[in-house]
Amino acid sequence: MKLSFITLIFLISTVYSTNQTEIKQDNDVLIRGTWELRDFYHYDENEVVDTVATTDGYRQIKMYTKDRVMWTRYVPKDSVEWFGYGSYVASDDQLIETLEYGSESMMNVIDTLRIFTFELQISENEYSQITVDEEGNRIFSENYKRIE
């Protein structure tokens, strides 16, 4: 009886950990591809209070491979270049990007903040990376649509 109970616990924990791994792998695979920024959300008390569309000509593209991320931003009325490159991990509810290098303006950011952690909401053709405060409250999100 004791052996059967231990076996049951082992099986349950194995199934649970396998399911957790599958979720991580699913989002890891799901995020691979090329994405374009669609709009931004601003939050108050974890509710969307404002949606800001990108302006004409503004483009921000992110590309994810098996374990690398690269992004670039073009703003027609701004001469500052923005791009970054690094690694990432996507789990069931979190996206962590660790930037290695970028444009001169991005290197100024990377000098003080290299690891960017977001809440992740993802589906087949869109995803949101949500910035949260120290208490876990949503503040701001970038919302992307798949373009490849």
DSSP file with accessible surface (Angstrom, degrees, kcal/mol):
  #  RESIDUE AA STRUCTURE BP1 BP2  ACC     N-H-->O    O-->H-N    N-H-->O    O-->H-N    TCO  KAPPA ALPHA  PHI   PSI    X-CA   Y-CA   Z-CA
    1    1 A M     >        0   0  194      0, 0.0     4,-2.1     0, 0.0     5,-0.2   0.000 360.0 360.0 360.0 -45.1    0.0    0.0    0.0
    2    2 A K  H  >  +     0   0  169      1,-0.2     4,-2.2     2,-0.2     5,-0.2   0.910 360.0  50.0 -63.0 -41.1    2.8    2.4    1.0
    3    3 A L  H  > S+     0   0  129      1,-0.2     4,-2.6     2,-0.2    -1,-0.2   0.902 108.8  52.1 -64.9 -39.2    4.6    1.6   -2.3
    4    4 A S  H  > S+     0   0   80      2,-0.2     4,-2.5     1,-0.2    -1,-0.2   0.900 108.9  50.2 -64.4 -40.0    1.5    2.2   -4.3
    5    5 A F  H  X S+     0   0  125     -4,-2.1     4,-2.5     2,-0.2    -2,-0.2   0.935 111.6  47.5 -64.9 -44.2    1.0    5.6   -2.7
    6    6 A I  H  X S+     0   0   97     -4,-2.2     4,-2.5     1,-0.2    -2,-0.2   0.920 112.1  50.6 -63.5 -41.4    4.6    6.6   -3.4
    7    7 A T  H  X S+     0   0   66     -4,-2.6     4,-2.6     1,-0.2    -2,-0.2   0.923 109.8  50.5 -62.2 -42.2    4.2    5.4   -7.0
    8    8 A L  H  X S+     0   0   93     -4,-2.5     4,-2.6     2,-0.2    -2,-0.2   0.930 110.4  48.8 -62.1 -46.1    1.0    7.5   -7.4
    9    9 A I  H  X S+     0   0   85     -4,-2.5     4,-2.6     1,-0.2     5,-0.2   0.926 111.4  50.8 -60.2 -43.4    2.7   10.6   -6.1
   10   10 A F  H  X S+     0   0  132     -4,-2.5     4,-2.4     1,-0.2    -2,-0.2   0.933 110.9  48.0 -61.0 -45.5    5.6   10.1   -8.4
   11   11 A L  H  X S+     0   0   94     -4,-2.6     4,-2.6     2,-0.2     5,-0.2   0.920 111.8  49.4 -63.5 -42.6    3.3    9.7  -11.4
   12   12 A I  H  X S+     0   0  100     -4,-2.6     4,-2.6     1,-0.2    -2,-0.2   0.941 112.7  46.9 -63.1 -44.4    1.3   12.8  -10.5
   13   13 A S  H  X S+     0   0   61     -4,-2.6     4,-2.7    -5,-0.2     5,-0.2   0.888 111.7  51.6 -67.6 -34.5    4.5   14.9  -10.1
   14   14 A T  H  X S+     0   0   51     -4,-2.4     4,-2.5    -5,-0.2    -2,-0.2   0.945 111.5  46.2 -66.3 -45.3    5.9   13.5  -13.4
   15   15 A V  H  X S+     0   0   85     -4,-2.6     4,-2.6     2,-0.2    -2,-0.2   0.936 113.6  50.0 -62.3 -43.5    2.7   14.4  -15.3
   16   16 A Y  H  X S+     0   0  145     -4,-2.6     4,-2.2    -5,-0.2    -2,-0.2   0.953 113.3  44.4 -61.7 -48.1    2.6   17.9  -13.7
   17   17 A S  H  X S+     0   0   60     -4,-2.7     4,-2.3     1,-0.2    -1,-0.2   0.888 112.5  52.6 -68.2 -34.4    6.3   18.6  -14.5
   18   18 A T  H  X S+     0   0   60     -4,-2.5     4,-2.6    -5,-0.2    -1,-0.2   0.939 109.6  49.1 -64.2 -43.3    5.8   17.3  -18.0
   19   19 A N  H  X S+     0   0   75     -4,-2.6     4,-2.1     1,-0.2    -2,-0.2   0.903 110.6  50.6 -62.3 -40.2    2.8   19.5  -18.6
   20   20 A Q  H  X S+     0   0   68     -4,-2.2     4,-2.2     2,-0.2    -1,-0.2   0.914 110.8  48.9 -64.8 -40.4    4.8   22.5  -17.3
   21   21 A T  H  X S+     0   0   69     -4,-2.3     4,-3.0     1,-0.2     5,-0.2   0.922 109.5  52.4 -64.7 -41.8    7.6   21.8  -19.6
   22   22 A E  H  X S+     0   0   91     -4,-2.6     4,-2.9     2,-0.2    -2,-0.2   0.909 108.2  51.2 -62.5 -39.5    5.2   21.4  -22.6
   23   23 A I  H  X S+     0   0   63     -4,-2.1     4,-2.3     2,-0.2     5,-0.3   0.955 112.0  46.7 -62.0 -47.3    3.7   24.8  -21.8
   24   24 A K  H  X S+     0   0   73     -4,-2.2     4,-2.6     1,-0.2    -2,-0.2   0.948 114.5  47.0 -60.9 -46.5    7.2   26.4  -21.7
   25   25 A Q  H  X S+     0   0  107     -4,-3.0     4,-2.7     1,-0.2     5,-0.3   0.905 109.1  55.5 -63.6 -38.8    8.2   24.7  -24.9
   26   26 A D  H  X S+     0   0  101     -4,-2.9     4,-3.2    -5,-0.2    -1,-0.2   0.950 113.4  39.4 -59.0 -49.8    4.9   25.7  -26.6
   27   27 A N  H  X S+     0   0   23     -4,-2.3     4,-2.0     2,-0.2    -1,-0.2   0.859 113.3  56.2 -70.7 -33.1    5.4   29.4  -25.9
   28   28 A D  H  < S+     0   0   28     -4,-2.6     4,-0.5    -5,-0.3    -1,-0.2   0.919 116.6  36.2 -60.8 -42.9    9.1   29.1  -26.7
   29   29 A V  H >< S+     0   0   80     -4,-2.7     3,-1.0    -5,-0.2    -2,-0.2   0.905 113.7  58.1 -76.1 -40.9    8.2   27.7  -30.1
   30   30 A L  H 3< S+     0   0   36     -4,-3.2    -2,-0.2    -5,-0.3    -3,-0.2   0.854 102.9  53.2 -61.0 -34.8    5.1   30.0  -30.5
   31   31 A I  T 3< S+     0   0    0     -4,-2.0    33,-0.3    -5,-0.2    -1,-0.3   0.704  82.3 109.7 -79.1 -14.5    7.1   33.2  -30.1
   32   32 A R    <   +     0   0   91     -3,-1.0     2,-0.3    -4,-0.5    33,-0.2  -0.352  60.5  50.9 -64.3 133.2    9.6   32.2  -32.8
   33   33 A G  E    S-A   64   0A  18     31,-2.1    31,-2.7    -2,-0.1     2,-0.4  -0.914  93.4 -49.7 138.6-163.4    9.2   34.4  -35.9
   34   34 A T  E     -A   63   0A  21    114,-1.5   113,-2.9    -2,-0.3   114,-1.4  -0.943  49.3-174.4-117.9 132.8    8.9   38.0  -36.9
   35   35 A W  E     -AB  62 146A   0     27,-3.1    27,-2.5    -2,-0.4     2,-0.4  -0.938  13.0-150.9-129.6 146.6    6.5   40.4  -35.2
   36   36 A E  E     -AB  61 145A  33    109,-2.8   109,-2.5    -2,-0.3    25,-0.2  -0.963  29.8-109.9-120.0 136.2    5.5   44.0  -35.8
   37   37 A L  E     + B   0 144A   4     23,-2.8   107,-0.3    -2,-0.4    23,-0.2  -0.409  34.4 178.3 -63.0 127.5    4.4   46.4  -33.0
   38   38 A R  E     -     0   0A  67    105,-3.7    16,-1.1     1,-0.4     2,-0.3   0.838  55.5 -41.4 -96.5 -50.7    0.7   47.1  -33.4
   39   39 A D  E     -CB  53 143A  23    104,-1.4   104,-2.7    14,-0.2    -1,-0.4  -0.954  51.7-107.0-166.1-179.5    0.0   49.4  -30.5
   40   40 A F  E     -CB  52 142A  32     12,-2.5    12,-2.7    -2,-0.3     2,-0.4  -0.930  19.3-151.2-122.5 148.2    0.6   50.2  -26.8
   41   41 A Y  E     -CB  51 141A  59    100,-1.7   100,-2.2    -2,-0.3     2,-0.4  -0.952   3.1-155.9-115.6 143.0   -1.7   49.8  -23.8
   42   42 A H  E     -CB  50 140A  72      8,-2.5     7,-3.2    -2,-0.4     8,-1.4  -0.948  18.1-153.3-111.8 138.4   -1.5   51.9  -20.6
   43   43 A Y  E     -C   48   0A  26     96,-2.4     2,-0.4    -2,-0.4     5,-0.2  -0.811  18.4-174.1-114.0 151.3   -2.9   50.3  -17.5
   44   44 A D  E >  S-C   47   0A 101      3,-2.3     3,-1.5    -2,-0.3    95,-0.1  -0.959  85.4  -8.0-140.3 123.8   -4.5   51.6  -14.3
   45   45 A E  T 3  S-     0   0  165     -2,-0.4     3,-0.1     1,-0.3    94,-0.1   0.901 130.0 -58.9  52.9  44.2   -5.2   49.0  -11.5
   46   46 A N  T 3  S+     0   0   56     92,-0.6     2,-0.4     1,-0.2    -1,-0.3   0.578 115.5 112.8  65.3  13.4   -4.4   46.2  -14.0
   47   47 A E  E <  S-C   44   0A 135     -3,-1.5    -3,-2.3    91,-0.2     2,-0.3  -0.925  76.7-108.6-114.3 140.9   -7.1   47.4  -16.5
   48   48 A V  E     +C   43   0A  65     -2,-0.4    -5,-0.3    -5,-0.2     3,-0.1  -0.516  41.4 167.7 -66.1 123.4   -6.4   48.8  -19.9
   49   49 A V  E     +     0   0A  90     -7,-3.2     2,-0.3     1,-0.3    -6,-0.2   0.539  63.0  21.8-113.4 -14.1   -7.2   52.5  -19.7
   50   50 A D  E     -C   42   0A  85     -8,-1.4    -8,-2.5     2,-0.0     2,-0.5  -0.976  56.2-157.8-156.2 139.2   -5.7   53.8  -23.0
   51   51 A T  E     -C   41   0A  73     -2,-0.3     2,-0.6   -10,-0.2   -10,-0.2  -0.988  12.3-165.7-117.5 127.1   -4.7   52.3  -26.3
   52   52 A V  E     -C   40   0A  55    -12,-2.7   -12,-2.5    -2,-0.5     2,-0.1  -0.960   9.1-149.7-117.4 115.8   -2.1   54.2  -28.3
   53   53 A A  E     -C   39   0A  70     -2,-0.6   -14,-0.2   -14,-0.2     2,-0.1  -0.424  30.2 -97.2 -76.3 157.1   -1.7   53.2  -32.0
   54   54 A T        -     0   0   45    -16,-1.1    -1,-0.1    -2,-0.1     2,-0.1  -0.431  44.0-112.3 -70.6 151.2    1.7   53.6  -33.7
   55   55 A T    >   -     0   0   94      1,-0.2     3,-1.9    -2,-0.1    -1,-0.1  -0.392  46.1 -72.1 -82.0 163.4    2.1   56.8  -35.7
   56   56 A D  T 3  S+     0   0  162      1,-0.3    -1,-0.2    -2,-0.1     3,-0.1  -0.311 121.1  10.4 -56.5 129.2    2.4   56.9  -39.5
   57   57 A G  T 3  S+     0   0   47      1,-0.3     2,-0.3    -3,-0.1    -1,-0.3   0.164  93.6 129.1  88.2 -19.6    5.8   55.6  -40.6
   58   58 A Y    <   +     0   0   35     -3,-1.9     2,-0.4    17,-0.1    -1,-0.3  -0.535  33.2 176.8 -70.0 130.5    6.7   54.3  -37.1
   59   59 A R  E     + D   0  74A 118     15,-2.5    15,-3.5    -2,-0.3     2,-0.4  -0.995  16.6 178.3-138.9 134.1    7.9   50.6  -37.3
   60   60 A Q  E     - D   0  73A   4     -2,-0.4   -23,-2.8    13,-0.2     2,-0.4  -0.981  11.8-174.7-133.1 121.9    9.2   48.4  -34.6
   61   61 A I  E     -AD  36  72A  23     11,-2.3    11,-2.2    -2,-0.4     2,-0.4  -0.940   6.5-167.8-119.7 137.4   10.0   44.8  -35.6
   62   62 A K  E     -AD  35  71A   4    -27,-2.5   -27,-3.1    -2,-0.4     2,-0.4  -0.984   3.1-164.7-124.0 138.7   11.1   42.0  -33.3
   63   63 A M  E     -AD  34  70A  73      7,-3.0     7,-2.0    -2,-0.4     2,-0.5  -0.992   2.5-167.8-125.4 128.5   12.6   38.7  -34.5
   64   64 A Y  E     +AD  33  69A   6    -31,-2.7   -31,-2.1    -2,-0.4     5,-0.2  -0.966   7.1 177.1-116.8 128.4   12.9   35.6  -32.4
   65   65 A T        -     0   0   79      3,-2.6   -34,-0.0    -2,-0.5     5,-0.0  -0.327  60.7 -61.8-104.8-160.2   14.9   32.5  -33.3
   66   66 A K  S    S-     0   0  144      1,-0.2   -34,-0.1    -2,-0.2     3,-0.0   0.877 127.7 -12.2 -55.7 -41.5   15.4   29.4  -31.1
   67   67 A D  S    S+     0   0   82     22,-0.1    21,-1.2    19,-0.1     2,-0.3   0.286 118.7  85.1-145.6  13.6   17.1   31.4  -28.4
   68   68 A R  E     - E   0  87A  76     19,-0.2    -3,-2.6    29,-0.0     2,-0.4  -0.898  49.0-163.8-123.1 150.0   17.9   34.9  -29.8
   69   69 A V  E     +DE  64  86A   1     17,-2.5    17,-2.3    -2,-0.3     2,-0.3  -0.976   7.7 177.1-129.7 142.4   16.0   38.1  -30.1
   70   70 A M  E     +DE  63  85A  73     -7,-2.0    -7,-3.0    -2,-0.4     2,-0.3  -0.986   6.6 179.7-140.8 138.8   16.7   41.1  -32.3
   71   71 A W  E     -DE  62  84A  17     13,-2.3    13,-2.1    -2,-0.3     2,-0.3  -0.971   7.6-171.2-138.5 154.8   14.6   44.2  -32.6
   72   72 A T  E     -DE  61  83A  62    -11,-2.2   -11,-2.3    -2,-0.3     2,-0.4  -0.988   6.8-156.8-143.4 149.0   14.7   47.5  -34.5
   73   73 A R  E     -DE  60  82A  63      9,-2.4     9,-0.8    -2,-0.3     2,-0.5  -0.996   2.3-166.6-130.5 133.3   12.7   50.6  -34.4
   74   74 A Y  E     +D   59   0A 144    -15,-3.5   -15,-2.5    -2,-0.4     7,-0.1  -0.985   6.5 178.9-120.4 122.4   12.2   53.3  -37.1
   75   75 A V    >   -     0   0   35     -2,-0.5     3,-2.1     3,-0.4   -17,-0.1  -0.972  19.3-151.4-121.7 112.1   10.7   56.6  -36.2
   76   76 A P  T 3  S+     0   0   56      0, 0.0    -1,-0.1     0, 0.0   -19,-0.1   0.826  94.8  45.1 -55.7 -35.2   10.5   58.9  -39.2
   77   77 A K  T 3  S+     0   0  209      2,-0.0     2,-0.4     1,-0.0   -20,-0.0   0.264 104.2  75.3 -95.2  14.0   10.8   62.2  -37.3
   78   78 A D    <   -     0   0   66     -3,-2.1    -3,-0.4     2,-0.1    -1,-0.0  -0.988  56.9-163.8-130.5 127.2   13.7   61.0  -35.0
   79   79 A S        +     0   0  120     -2,-0.4     2,-0.3    -5,-0.1    -1,-0.1   0.534  60.8 108.8 -86.5  -3.6   17.3   60.6  -36.1
   80   80 A V        -     0   0   64     -5,-0.1     2,-0.3     1,-0.0    -5,-0.3  -0.559  65.8-136.9 -76.6 130.3   18.1   58.4  -33.1
   81   81 A E        -     0   0  137     -2,-0.3    24,-0.5    -7,-0.1     2,-0.4  -0.712  19.4-169.9 -87.8 139.6   18.8   54.8  -34.1
   82   82 A W  E     +E   73   0A  56     -9,-0.8    -9,-2.4    -2,-0.3     2,-0.3  -0.981  23.6 130.0-132.5 119.0   17.3   52.0  -31.9
   83   83 A F  E     -E   72   0A  56     -2,-0.4    20,-2.1   -11,-0.2     2,-0.3  -0.965  24.1-171.0-157.0 157.6   18.1   48.3  -32.2
   84   84 A G  E     -EF  71 102A   0    -13,-2.1   -13,-2.3    -2,-0.3     2,-0.3  -0.990   5.4-163.9-150.0 157.0   19.1   45.6  -29.8
   85   85 A Y  E     +EF  70 101A  59     16,-2.4    15,-3.1    -2,-0.3    16,-1.7  -0.998  31.8 104.6-143.1 141.0   20.3   42.0  -29.9
   86   86 A G  E     -EF  69  99A   0    -17,-2.3   -17,-2.5    -2,-0.3    13,-0.2  -0.943  58.3 -61.8-179.1-155.7   20.5   39.3  -27.2
   87   87 A S  E     -EF  68  98A  38     11,-2.3    11,-2.7    -2,-0.3     2,-0.3  -0.662  40.3-167.6-111.8 168.4   19.0   36.1  -25.8
   88   88 A Y  E     - F   0  97A  10    -21,-1.2     2,-0.4     9,-0.2     9,-0.2  -0.982  16.3-152.4-151.5 162.4   15.6   35.4  -24.4
   89   89 A V  E     - F   0  96A  72      7,-2.0     7,-2.5    -2,-0.3     2,-0.5  -0.989  11.9-165.1-136.1 129.0   13.5   32.9  -22.5
   90   90 A A  E     + F   0  95A   0     -2,-0.4   -62,-0.2     5,-0.2     5,-0.2  -0.975  14.4 172.3-116.5 120.9    9.7   32.6  -23.0
   91   91 A S        -     0   0   26      3,-3.0     3,-0.1    -2,-0.5   -70,-0.0  -0.410  54.3 -72.9-109.8-165.6    7.8   30.6  -20.4
   92   92 A D  S    S+     0   0   70      1,-0.2    30,-0.2    -2,-0.2     3,-0.1   0.816 126.9   2.7 -65.0 -27.4    4.1   30.1  -19.9
   93   93 A D  S    S+     0   0   94      1,-0.1    27,-1.8    28,-0.1     2,-0.4   0.262 120.0  69.3-142.5  15.3    3.6   33.7  -18.6
   94   94 A Q  E     - G   0 119A  78     25,-0.3    -3,-3.0    -3,-0.1     2,-0.4  -0.997  48.2-163.9-144.8 141.7    6.9   35.5  -18.7
   95   95 A L  E     -FG  90 118A   0     23,-2.5    23,-3.0    -2,-0.4     2,-0.5  -0.997  11.7-173.0-122.2 124.3    9.3   36.8  -21.3
   96   96 A I  E     -FG  89 117A  47     -7,-2.5    -7,-2.0    -2,-0.4     2,-0.5  -0.981   1.2-171.4-121.7 119.3   12.9   37.6  -20.3
   97   97 A E  E     -FG  88 116A   6     19,-2.9    19,-3.4    -2,-0.5     2,-0.6  -0.943   6.1-165.8-110.6 130.4   15.2   39.3  -22.7
   98   98 A T  E     -FG  87 115A  42    -11,-2.7   -11,-2.3    -2,-0.5     2,-0.3  -0.951  16.2-149.5-115.4 107.8   18.9   39.7  -22.0
   99   99 A L  E     -F   86   0A   2     15,-2.5   -13,-0.3    -2,-0.6     3,-0.1  -0.602  18.8-178.3 -84.8 138.0   20.4   42.2  -24.3
  100  100 A E  E     -     0   0A  79    -15,-3.1     2,-0.3     1,-0.4   -14,-0.2   0.772  66.7 -16.9-100.5 -41.4   24.1   41.9  -25.3
  101  101 A Y  E     +F   85   0A 114    -16,-1.7   -16,-2.4     9,-0.0    -1,-0.4  -0.978  61.8 158.2-157.7 170.6   24.5   44.9  -27.6
  102  102 A G  E     -F   84   0A  12     -2,-0.3   -18,-0.2   -18,-0.2     5,-0.1  -0.927  48.0 -37.0-170.7-167.4   22.6   47.5  -29.6
  103  103 A S     >  -     0   0    5    -20,-2.1     4,-3.0    -2,-0.3     5,-0.2  -0.116  68.2 -95.6 -63.6 168.7   22.6   50.9  -31.2
  104  104 A E  H  > S+     0   0  164      1,-0.2     4,-1.4     2,-0.2    -1,-0.1   0.927 127.9  48.4 -56.2 -44.6   24.5   53.7  -29.4
  105  105 A S  H  > S+     0   0   21    -24,-0.5     4,-0.9     1,-0.2    -1,-0.2   0.891 113.5  47.4 -64.8 -36.9   21.3   54.9  -27.8
  106  106 A M  H  > S+     0   0   12    -25,-0.3     4,-3.0     1,-0.2     3,-0.4   0.866 104.0  60.8 -72.7 -34.1   20.4   51.4  -26.7
  107  107 A M  H  X S+     0   0   58     -4,-3.0     4,-2.0     1,-0.2    -1,-0.2   0.865  99.1  57.7 -61.7 -32.2   23.9   50.8  -25.3
  108  108 A N  H  < S+     0   0  101     -4,-1.4     4,-0.4    -5,-0.2    -1,-0.2   0.881 111.3  42.4 -63.8 -35.4   23.3   53.7  -22.9
  109  109 A V  H >X S+     0   0   48     -4,-0.9     4,-2.8    -3,-0.4     3,-1.6   0.927 111.3  54.3 -73.5 -45.5   20.3   51.8  -21.6
  110  110 A I  H 3< S+     0   0    3     -4,-3.0    -2,-0.2     1,-0.3    -1,-0.2   0.819  96.5  67.6 -60.5 -30.1   22.1   48.4  -21.6
  111  111 A D  T 3< S+     0   0  113     -4,-2.0    -1,-0.3    -5,-0.2    -2,-0.2   0.799 118.3  21.9 -60.4 -27.5   24.8   50.0  -19.4
  112  112 A T  T <4 S+     0   0  127     -3,-1.6     2,-0.4    -4,-0.4    -2,-0.2   0.672 135.6  28.5-111.7 -25.7   22.3   50.3  -16.6
  113  113 A L     <  +     0   0   86     -4,-2.8    -1,-0.3     1,-0.1    -2,-0.1  -0.911  54.7 156.6-143.0 110.4   19.6   47.7  -17.4
  114  114 A R        +     0   0  105     -2,-0.4   -15,-2.5     1,-0.1     2,-0.5   0.715  62.2  63.3-105.2 -30.1   20.5   44.6  -19.4
  115  115 A I  E     -G   98   0A  91    -17,-0.2     2,-0.5    -5,-0.1   -17,-0.2  -0.890  62.0-167.8-107.3 125.0   17.7   42.2  -18.4
  116  116 A F  E     -G   97   0A  38    -19,-3.4   -19,-2.9    -2,-0.5     2,-0.5  -0.955   3.5-166.8-115.5 121.6   14.1   43.0  -19.3
  117  117 A T  E     +G   96   0A  68     -2,-0.5    15,-0.4   -21,-0.2     2,-0.3  -0.933  11.6 173.2-114.3 129.7   11.4   41.0  -17.7
  118  118 A F  E     -G   95   0A  22    -23,-3.0   -23,-2.5    -2,-0.5     2,-0.3  -0.942  37.8-111.8-130.4 153.4    7.8   41.1  -19.0
  119  119 A E  E     -GH  94 130A  47     11,-2.8    11,-2.8    -2,-0.3     2,-0.5  -0.669  42.9-141.7 -74.8 139.3    4.5   39.4  -18.4
  120  120 A L  E     + H   0 129A   7    -27,-1.8     2,-0.4    -2,-0.3     9,-0.2  -0.930  26.9 175.3-115.1 127.6    3.8   37.4  -21.6
  121  121 A Q  E     + H   0 128A  82      7,-2.0     7,-2.9    -2,-0.5     2,-0.4  -0.995  22.4 169.3-123.6 122.2    0.4   36.9  -23.2
  122  122 A I  E     + H   0 127A  34     -2,-0.4     2,-0.3     5,-0.2     5,-0.2  -0.982  18.0 168.3-141.4 144.8    0.7   35.1  -26.5
  123  123 A S        -     0   0   54      3,-2.6     3,-0.4    -2,-0.4    -2,-0.0  -0.777  57.8 -75.4-135.2-173.3   -1.4   33.4  -29.1
  124  124 A E  S    S+     0   0  122     -2,-0.3     3,-0.1     1,-0.2    -2,-0.0   0.869 125.7  16.7 -56.2 -42.5   -0.7   32.1  -32.6
  125  125 A N  S    S+     0   0   97      1,-0.1    21,-2.4    20,-0.1     2,-0.3   0.294 124.1  37.9-123.1   9.7   -0.6   35.5  -34.3
  126  126 A E  E     - I   0 145A  99     -3,-0.4    -3,-2.6    19,-0.2     2,-0.3  -0.990  52.6-179.8-155.6 153.2   -0.3   38.1  -31.6
  127  127 A Y  E     -HI 122 144A   3     17,-1.8    17,-3.3    -2,-0.3     2,-0.4  -0.988  13.7-148.2-149.7 157.5    1.5   38.7  -28.3
  128  128 A S  E     -HI 121 143A  14     -7,-2.9    -7,-2.0    -2,-0.3     2,-0.6  -0.992   3.4-157.0-126.0 134.4    1.8   41.3  -25.6
  129  129 A Q  E     -HI 120 142A   6     13,-2.3    13,-2.0    -2,-0.4     2,-0.5  -0.970  22.3-160.5-109.0 116.6    4.9   42.0  -23.5
  130  130 A I  E     -HI 119 141A   0    -11,-2.8   -11,-2.8    -2,-0.6     2,-0.4  -0.877  10.7-142.8-109.3 125.5    3.6   43.7  -20.4
  131  131 A T  E     - I   0 140A  50      9,-3.2     8,-2.9    -2,-0.5     9,-1.2  -0.719  23.3-169.7 -83.9 130.4    5.7   45.8  -18.0
  132  132 A V  E     - I   0 138A  52     -2,-0.4     6,-0.2   -15,-0.4   -15,-0.1  -0.884  16.7-122.3-119.9 154.6    4.8   45.4  -14.4
  133  133 A D    >   -     0   0   44      4,-2.4     3,-2.1    -2,-0.3    -1,-0.1  -0.174  45.6 -82.2 -83.6-176.0    5.8   47.3  -11.3
  134  134 A E  T 3  S+     0   0  187      1,-0.3    -1,-0.1     2,-0.1    -2,-0.0   0.743 131.2  51.4 -60.5 -24.5    7.5   45.8   -8.2
  135  135 A E  T 3  S-     0   0  157      2,-0.1    -1,-0.3     0, 0.0    -2,-0.0   0.380 121.8-104.3 -94.6   2.1    4.1   44.7   -6.8
  136  136 A G  S <  S+     0   0   43     -3,-2.1     2,-0.4     1,-0.3    -2,-0.1   0.575  71.1 146.0  87.5  10.1    3.1   42.9  -10.0
  137  137 A N        -     0   0   54      1,-0.1    -4,-2.4   -94,-0.0    -1,-0.3  -0.647  52.8-114.9 -82.3 135.0    0.7   45.6  -11.2
  138  138 A R  E     + I   0 132A  66     -2,-0.4   -92,-0.6    -6,-0.2    -6,-0.2  -0.458  40.8 164.9 -68.7 139.0    0.5   46.1  -15.0
  139  139 A I  E     -     0   0A  78     -8,-2.9   -96,-2.4     1,-0.4     2,-0.3   0.714  59.2  -6.9-117.7 -47.0    1.8   49.5  -16.2
  140  140 A F  E     -BI  42 131A  56     -9,-1.2    -9,-3.2   -98,-0.2    -1,-0.4  -0.990  55.9-161.7-156.7 146.7    2.3   49.4  -19.9
  141  141 A S  E     -BI  41 130A   0   -100,-2.2  -100,-1.7    -2,-0.3     2,-0.5  -0.994  15.0-145.4-139.7 151.2    2.4   46.9  -22.8
  142  142 A E  E     -BI  40 129A  27    -13,-2.0   -13,-2.3    -2,-0.3     2,-0.5  -0.964  23.9-155.3-106.1 130.8    3.7   46.6  -26.3
  143  143 A N  E     -BI  39 128A   0   -104,-2.7  -105,-3.7    -2,-0.5  -104,-1.4  -0.940  12.0-169.4-117.2 124.4    1.3   44.6  -28.5
  144  144 A Y  E     -BI  37 127A   0    -17,-3.3   -17,-1.8    -2,-0.5     2,-0.4  -0.793  14.4-152.2-116.0 154.1    2.6   42.8  -31.5
  145  145 A K  E     -BI  36 126A  93   -109,-2.5  -109,-2.8    -2,-0.3     2,-0.3  -0.938  31.9-109.2-120.3 144.3    1.2   41.0  -34.6
  146  146 A R  E     +B   35   0A  50    -21,-2.4  -111,-0.3    -2,-0.4   -21,-0.0  -0.539  33.5 174.3 -71.7 134.0    2.9   38.2  -36.4
  147  147 A I              0   0   74   -113,-2.9  -112,-0.2     1,-0.3    -1,-0.1   0.446 360.0 360.0-116.6  -6.7    4.2   39.2  -39.8
  148  148 A E              0   0  160   -114,-1.4  -114,-1.5     0, 0.0    -1,-0.3  -0.947 360.0 360.0-157.1 360.0    6.1   35.9  -40.6
